[in-house]
């Protein structure tokens, strides 16, 4: 989603524009964190405050907002929907369970935390954070019960693998939003994100998990769904991590959470149909296909001439909508037909993947509208000019803005949208690799210090049976490590590209 060119909707001075931006962002933060409004409504009201304080007419503000909203849905919404379909088929078919079981069964002892981090990262590629949590936590608890390794030594690496992918690697919504807003190259962002993800998962996962497990001893809770940890109901009403709540299904009506029954689809005469695991390698290859195609496109742009036929083919196949569509088509066979679904059931699973993401699409769209009002009012240009005059690095600015909004609202999406909109004018002065790194810097900042205004905080707390203090010492610190290490990796890459 490129910034839509438009004439300024106001002729306000620098001071008035800065005040408008501060009040608009403050309105969003207060409405989410204090008034407990849904972020979709908070972003709409924040856009109104921003436009009116900046001196724009109500009509121009509405036009700017709706233009940004439509542009965002058109570019990001399709990718989120296709990725959600792959994730739903992976969960419903038993493919995710097969990947987890295959790896965990072949690893033991001190290597298990590393294996759990790898499994979580792989499973997390097409899945929203909470869906990954619902799929992996039962495995974490069972492994902890059967071994003497300790709950946190296994659980922290799994959570780290999921969270790092959520914040740094497309096609997750956060990175996609930053890529679209900044007009970054998705292939390069994916490549750099994977490079940063590896050391970040290692430090925040097995390394930190081993250290914190000695200081926060936990008993392994029973494998039951938490009584009060349903998705999106925690303080702050976290918006963007859309998926299944504990004990809930992925949207198709079949439960996958702790305490839910195994997948059971019924035939037309209401008799349970036969199910079989689609297999380890088919599931893995299906998950990786869109990623490989998008990576290949990014690499092709770096090493092949523009008139090269292979590059032309990769430009088409690695185009994000095409890559994800091919992934869905492959998943319909490898994770649908091979798992015993008939055509009707496969269609039901795919269709069931869409209702759960309606909330995130609305929030992302409203965020795009908020961003467009920022741009059209001229706030982004003011910030860009100030950053250039102060010689403030664009990567540092994007990271710090995302950190501040993340801590205030508990929402990684709101942090990503707002930070990307503010620094978007700076992206025009950067070369292609630096723009991709800017998207990752914002993504890293959006994960900083999850606390009580984030529903992910409460989800982890309830599943692991921890107190609030223990959750801060473990989960909150882990998220902060991910943010800091991820940003440090981005800065190191900026020295090399």
KESE-568091 format. One record per residue: residue in one letter; x, y, z of N, C-alpha, C in turn. Coordinates in steps of 0.1 Angstrom, whole numbers, plus 5000, padded with zeros to 4 digits. Example, Ala and Ser with C-alpha at 12.3 -4.5 7.8 and 13.67 -1.06 7.14 Angstrom:
A513249435078512349555078513249675078/S512849785071513749895071512950005079/
//
This chain:
X500949885000500050005000500950125000/X501050194989501850314988500950424993/X501750534997500950645002500350714990/X499050744991498250804980498650954979/X499050984967499351124965498051214966/X498151324973497051404974497451544979/X496751644975497051774980496751784995/X497551875002497351885016495951935019/X495351875029493951905033493952025043/X495152075046495152185055496452275053/X496452395056497652485054498152525068/X497852445078498352475092499852475093/X500352545102501752555105502252435112/X503652435114504252325120503752295134/X503652395142503252375156501852315157/X500952365148499552315148499552175144/X500352135134500351995129500951905140/X501951945147502451865157501451845168/X500751955172499751935182498651845178/X498251855165497251765159497651625160/X498851595156499351455157499351405171/X499851485180499951445194498551415200/X497551505197496251485202495551365196/X495751345183495151235176495651105181/X496951095183497550965188497150945203/X497051055210496651045224495251005225/X494351055216492951005216492850855214/X493650805204493650665202494050585214/X495150635220495750565232494750565244/X494150675247493150685258491950605255/X491450605243490150535240490450385241/X491650335238491850195239492250155253/X493150225259493750185272492850225284/X492150345283491350385294489850365292/X489350405281487950395279487550255274/X488550165271488350025266487550025254/X487650115245486950115232487650005223/X486949955213487549875204488549955195/X489649905191490649985184490150035171/X489149965164488550015152487950155154/X487150165164486450285167487450395172/X488450345180489450445185490150505174/X490550425164491250485152490450585144/X489150555143488250645136488250775143/X488050775156487950895164489250965164/X490350895165491650955165491951035152/X491450975141491551035128490751165128/X489551165133488751285134489451395142/X489951355154490651455162491851515154/X492551425148493751475141493451575130/X492451535122492051625111491451755115/X490651755125489951875129490951975136/X491851915145492852005151493852065141/X494051985131495052035120494352135112/X493052165113492452265106491752225093/X491752085091491052035079489552035080/X488852055070487452055070486951905073/X485751895079485251755082485151675069/X484751735058484551665046485951615041/X486951695041488251655037488851545046/X488551555059489051455068488451315065/X487151315063486451195059486951135046/X487151215036487651175023489051115025/X489851175032491251125034491250995041/X490350985052490250865059489750745051/X488750765044488150655036489050615024/X489750715019490750675008491850585014/X492350625025493350535031492850405035/X491650395040490950275044490850185032/X490350235021490150145009491450095004/X492450185003493750144998494350035007/X494150045020494749935029494049805027/X492749805026492049675025492449615011/X492549695001492849644988494249574987/X495149624995496549574994496849465004/X496449495017496849405028495749305031/X494449335029493349245032493449115025/X493749115012493848995004494848895010/X496048955014497148865019496748805032/X496148885041495748835054494748715052/X493748735043492748635041493348505035/X494248515026494848395020495748325030/X496448395038497348335048496448265059/X495348325062494448265072493848135067/X493648125054493048005048494047885050/X495347915047496447815048496547775063/X496447875072496547835086495347755091/X494147785086493047705090493147555085/X493547535073493747405068494847325075/X495847395079496947335086496547295100/X495647375107495147335120494147225119/X493147235110492047145110492447005105/X493447005096493846875090494646785099/X495146845110496146775118497546785113/X497746875103499146895098500046955108/X499447055116500247115126500647015137/X499746935141500046835151501046735146/X500946705133501946615128503346665128/X503446795124504846865125505346865139/X504546905148504946905162505446765167/X504546665165504846535170506046475164/X506246495151507346435144508746485149/X508746615152510046675157510246645171/X509246665179509346645194509646505197/X509046405190509246265193510746225190/X511446295181512746255177513846335185/X513446425194514346505201514146485216/X515246485224515046465238516146545245/X515946545259516946605267517146755265/X518346805265518646945265518347005251/X518146925241517846975227516347005226/X515446965235514046985234513647135233/X514247225242513947365240514247425227/X515347385221515647425208514747375197/X514347255199513347195190512047265191/X511547295203510347365204510347505198/X511447575199511647705192511447685177/X512147585172512047565157510647525153/X510047435161508647395157507747515157/X507847595168506947715169507147815157/X508447835154508747925143508147865130/X508247735127507647675115506147685115/X505547645126504147655127503647795126/X504347885132503948025132503948095119/X504548045109504648115096503248145091/X502348055090501048095084499948125095/X500248115108499248125118499348255126/X498248305130498148415140498648365153/X499148455161499748425174498948325183/X497648365185496848285194496548145189/X496448135175496248005170497447915172/X498647975171499847895174499947855188/X499547955197499547915211498547805214/X497347805209496447705211496947565206/X497647565195498147445190499347385198/X500147475202501447435208501447415223/X500547485230500547475245500247335250/X499247265244499047125248500347045247/X501047065236502246985234503347025245/X503447155247504347205257504047145271/X502847145275502447085288502646935288/X502346865278502546715278504046685278/X504846755271506346735271506846765285/X506346875291506846915305506446805315/X505246745313504746645322505646515321/X506046485309506746355307508246365309/X508746485311510246505312510446585325/X511746605329512046685340512846815336/X512546855324513246965318512747095324/X511447105327510847225333509947295323/X508847355328507847415320508347535312/X509047625318509547745312510647715302/X511447615305512547585295512047535282/X510847485282510147435270509147545264/X508447605274507447695270507947825264/X508947885270509448015266510048005251/X510747905248511247895234510047885224/X509047815228507847805219507147935217/X506948005228506348145227507248235219/X508548225221509448315214509448295199/X509448165195509348135181508048185175/X506948175182505648235176505748385176/X506248445186506148595187507148665177/X508248605175509248665166508648665152/X508048545148507448535135506348635133/X505548655144504448745144504848895141/X506048935147506449075146507349105134/X508149005130509249035120509148975107/X508248875105508248795092506948805085/X506848865073505648845065505348705062/X504148655060502948735058502048765070/X502748775082501948815094501448965092/X500248995097499649125095500549245099/X501249235110502149355114503149385104/X504049295100505049325090504449365076/X503249295073502649335060502149475060/X501649525071501149665072502349755071/X503449725077504649815076505149815062/X505249695056505749685042504849775033/X503549755034502649825025502649975027/X502650025040502650165043503950235038/X505050165039506350225036506750195021/X505850115014506150075001507450005000/X507749915010508949835010508849715001/X509949654998509949534990509649414999/X508649344996508249235005509249125005/X509849084994510848984993512049015002/X512549135001513649175009513349185023/X512149235027511749235041511649095046/X511149005039511048865043512448805045/X513348835036514748785037515348835049/X515348975051515949035063515248995076/X513948975075513248935087513648795092/X513848705082514248565086515648565091/X516548655086517948665091517848715105/X517048815108516948865122516248775131/X515348695126514548605134515348495141/X516348445134517148335139517848365152/X518748475152519348505165518348555176/X517348615171516348665181515648555188/X515248455180514548335186515548265196/X516748255192517748185200517948255214/X518148385213518348465226517148465235/X515948495229514748515236514148385240/X514448275233513948145235514748055244/X515547965238516247865246517247935256/X517948045252518848105262518148175273/X517148255271516448325282515548215289/X514948125282514148025289514947945299/X516147905295517047835305517347915317/X517548045315517948135326516848165335/X515648195329514548235338513848115345/X514047995339513447875345514047845359/X515247885361515947865374515447965384/X514848065380514448175389512948185391/X512148125382510748125384510247985383/X510347905394509947765393508347755391/X507947675382506547655380506147505379/X505047475385504547345384503747335370/X503747215364503047205352501547195354/X500747285349499347285351498647165344/X497447135348496747025341496347085327/X496246995318495947025304494447055302/X494047175307492647215307492647365301/X491547395295491347525290491147625301/X491847735301491647835312490247885313/X489847915325488447945327488148085322/X489048175322488748315319489748375309/X490248295300491248355291490848345276/X489648385273489248375259489848495251/X490048465239490748555230490048695229/X490948795231490448935229489648985241/X489648915252488848965263489649025274/X490949015273491849065283491849215284/X492349275294492349415296493049485283/X492449585278492949655266492249595254/X491549485255490849425244491749425231/X492849355233493849345222493149305209/X493649365198492849355186493449265176/X494749265174495249205162495549065163/X495749005174496048865173494748785172/X494348755161493048695158493248545155/X492448465162492548325159491548255168/X492048155175491148075184491448105198/X490448125206490648135220490747995226/X491147975238491347855245490047775244/X490147655239489047565237488147605226/X488547695217487747735206488347675193/X487447685183487947635170488647755162/X489047725150489747825142488747895133/X487447875136486547955128485647865120/X486047735118485247645110484347555119/X484347585132483447505140484047385146/X485347355144485947235150486947285160/X486847235172487747285182489147235181/X490147315184491547275184492247315197/X491547375206492247425218492247315229/X492947345240492947255251491547235256/X491247105259489947075263488947055252/X489347075240488447055229488646915224/X487646865216487746735211488546735198/X489046615194489846605182488946645170/X489646675159488846705147487846605144/X486646655142485546555138484646635128/X484646585116483746645106482746535103/X481546565100480546465098480146465083/X479846355078479346335065477846375064/X477246375052475946425051474946345059/X475246215062474346135070474746145085/X475546245089475946265103476746155109/X477446075101478345985106479746045105/X480646025116481946075115482746025103/X483346115095484146065084485546035088/X486245955080487645905083488546025082/X489446035092490546135091491846075092/X492846135085494246085086495146205085/X496246195092497246295092497846315077/X497946435073498346455059499846425057/X500546405068502046375067502846495070/X504046465074505046565079505446655067/X506046595057506646665046505646745038/X504446685035503446765028503046885035/X502946875049502546995057503647095057/X504847055058505947145059506147215045/X506047145034506247205021505147305018/X503947265023502747355020502947495028/X503447485040503647605048504747685041/X505747625037506947695032506847745017/X505947695009505847724995505647874993/X504747944999504648094997505848165002/X506448125013507648185018508848175008/X509048055003510048024993509848104981/X508648114976508448194963508748334965/X508248394977508548534979510048564982/X510748464988512148484990512848474977/X512448384968513148374955512948494947/X511748554948511548684941512548794946/X512648804959513548904965514948884961/X515448754961516748724958517048754943/X516048714935516148744920516248884917/X515548974925515749114923517149164926/X517849094935519149134939520249084929/X520048974924521148904917520948894902/X519748904897519348884883519049014875/X519449024863519149144855517549154853/X517149274850515749304849515149234837/X515849214826515349144814515548994815/X516048944826516248794827514848724828/X514748614820513448544820513048484834/X514148424840513848364853513348474863/X513948584863513548694872512048734868/X511748734856510348774852509348674857/X509748544857508848434862508748444877/X509948474884509848484898509148604903/X509148714895508348834898506848804899/X506448714890505048674890504748574901/X505448464902505248364911505448404926/X506448494927506748544941505948664945/X505048714936504248824940503348774951/X503248854962502648794974501248734972/X500248804965498948744963499048614956/X499948604945500048484938500748374946/X501748404953502448304962501448244972/X500748334979499748284989498648204983/X498148254971497148174964497548034960/X498848024955499347894952499447814964/X499847874976499847804988498547744992/X497447824990496147784994495747664985/X495947674972495647574963496347444966/X497647454970498347334974497847274987/X497447364996496947325009495647255007/X494847294998493547224995493747074992/X494847044986495146904983495946834994/X497046894998497946825008497246825022/X496546935025496046945039494546925039/X493946915027492446885026492146745022/X492446725009492146585004492946475011/X494246505013495046405020494646375034/X493946475041493546455054492146395055/X491546365043490246295043489046385042/X489346515040488246615037487646595023/X486346595022485746605009485746745005/X485146774993485246914988484447004996/X483246955001482447045009483147085022/X483746985028484447005041485647105039/X486447085028487547165025487047315024/X485947325016485347465014484947525028/X484347435036483947485049485047535058/X486147465058487347505065487847635060/X487947645047488547775041487547885044/X486247865042485347975046485348005060/X485547905069485547935083486748005088/X487748025079488948095083488748245082/X487648285075487448425072486748505083/X485748455090485048535100486048575112/X486948485116487848525127488748645124/X489048665111489948775107489148905104/X487848905105487049025102487549145111/X487749115124488149225133489549285129/X490449195126491749255123491749325110/X490949285100490849355088490249495090/X489249505099488649635102489649725108/X490449675118491449755125492549795116/X493049705107494049745098493549845088/X492349835084491749935074491650065081/X491150075093491050195101492350255103/X493350175106494750225107495250285094/X494850225083495250285070494650425068/X493350435073492750565072493450665081/X493750625093494450715102495750765097/X496450665091497750695084497650795073/X496550785065496350875054496051015058/X495251025069495051155075496351225079/X497151145086498451195090499251245078/X499251165067500051205055499451325048/X498151325046497451435039497551565047/X497551555060497651685068499051735068/X500051655064501351705063502151675076/X501651595085502351555097503651485094/X503451385085504651305082505851385077/X505551485068506551575063507251655074/X506451695084507051775095507951685103/X507551565106508351465113509651435105/X509451415092510651385084511651495084/X511151625083512051735083512751745096/X512051725107512651735120513651635122/X513451505117514351405119515651435111/X515451485099516651525091517451635097/X516751735103517451845109518251795122/X517651705129518251655141519251535138/X519351495126520151385122519751255129/X518451245132517951125138517751015128/X518350895131518250785122516850745120/X516450715108515050675105514650545112/X515650455113515350325119515150345134/X515950425140515750455155514450525157/X514050625149512750695150511650595149/X511650515139510550415137510350325149/X511550275154511550185165510950255178/X511450375181510950445193509550475193/X509050525181507650555180506750435183/X507150325176506450195178506450145193/X507550165199507750125213506750205222/X506750335220505850415228504350385227/X503950365215502550335213502150195217/X503050105215502849965220502649955235/X503550025242503450015257502150085262/X501750195255500650265259499350195256/X499250135244497950075240497949915241/X499049855242499049705242498849645229/X498749725218498349675205499549695196/X500049575191501149575181500749635168/X499449615164498949665151498849815152/X498249875162498150015163499550075163/X500450015170501850065171502450065157/X502249955150502849945136502250045127/X500950055127500250145117500650285120/X500650335132500950475136502350505133/X503350415137504750445135505050445120/X504450355113504750355098504250475091/X503050525095502450645089503350765092/X503850775104504650895108505950895101/X506650785099507950785093507850755078/X506650745072506550705058507350805049/X507250945052507951035043509451015043/X509950965054511450935055511750815046/X510850725044511150605035511450655021/X510850765017511150805003512550845001/X513250875012514650925011515650805012/X515150685015516050565017516050475005/X517050395004517150304993516250174996/X516150084987515149974989515549885001/X516749845003517049765015516749835028/X517049965028516850045041515350055044/X514550065034513150075036512649945042/X513149835037512749705043513249695058/X514449745061514849745074514049835083/X513549945078512750035085511449965089/X510849885080509649805083509949715095/X511149655095511449555105511749625119/X512349745118512549825130511249855137/X510249895129508949925135508349795140/X508449685133507949555138508549515151/X509849535152510549505165510049595176/X509849725174509349815184507949775188/X507149725179505749685182505549575192/X506649495194506649385204507149415218/X507549535220508249575232507249565244/X507749495254507149485268505549475268/X505149355264503749325266503349315281/X502249385285501949385299500349375300/X499849435310498449405314497349455304/X497749545295496849595285496849515272/X497549405272497649315260496949185264/X496049135255495349015258496348895257/X497348905249498348795248498948775262/X499148875270499648865283498748775292/X497448795291496548715299496348575294/X496448565281496348425275497548345280/X498748395280499948315284499848295299/X499448395307499348385321498348265325/X497248255319496248155322496648015318/X497248005306497647875301498747815310/X499747905314500847855322500547855337/X499447905341499047905355499947995364/X500348115358501248205365500548315372/X501148375381500648505387501048615377/X500448735380500748855372502248885373/X502848875385504248905386505148805379/X504748675379505548575372505448595357/X504248635352504048665338504948775333/X505048885341505848995338507348955337/X507748875347509148825347509548735336/X508548665330508748565320508348625306/X507048625304506548665291506848815287/X506648905297506949045294508449075291/X509249015299510749025296511148955283/X510548845280510848775268510448865256/X509248925256508849015245509849135244/X510249185255511249295255512549255248/X513049135252514249085246514149065231/X512949015227512748995212512749135206/X512149235212512149365206513549425205/X514349415215515649475216516649405207/X516649275208517549195200517149205185/X515849205182515449215168515949355162/X515749455170516149595165517649595164/X518449535173519849535172520349465159/X519649355156519949285144519649375131/X518549445132518249545121519349645119/X519749705130520849805130522149745124/X522449625128523649555122523549535107/X522349495103522149475089522249605081/X521849715088521849845081523349885078/X524249825085525749855083526249785071/X525549675067526049585057525349605043/X524149665043523449675031523349815026/
//
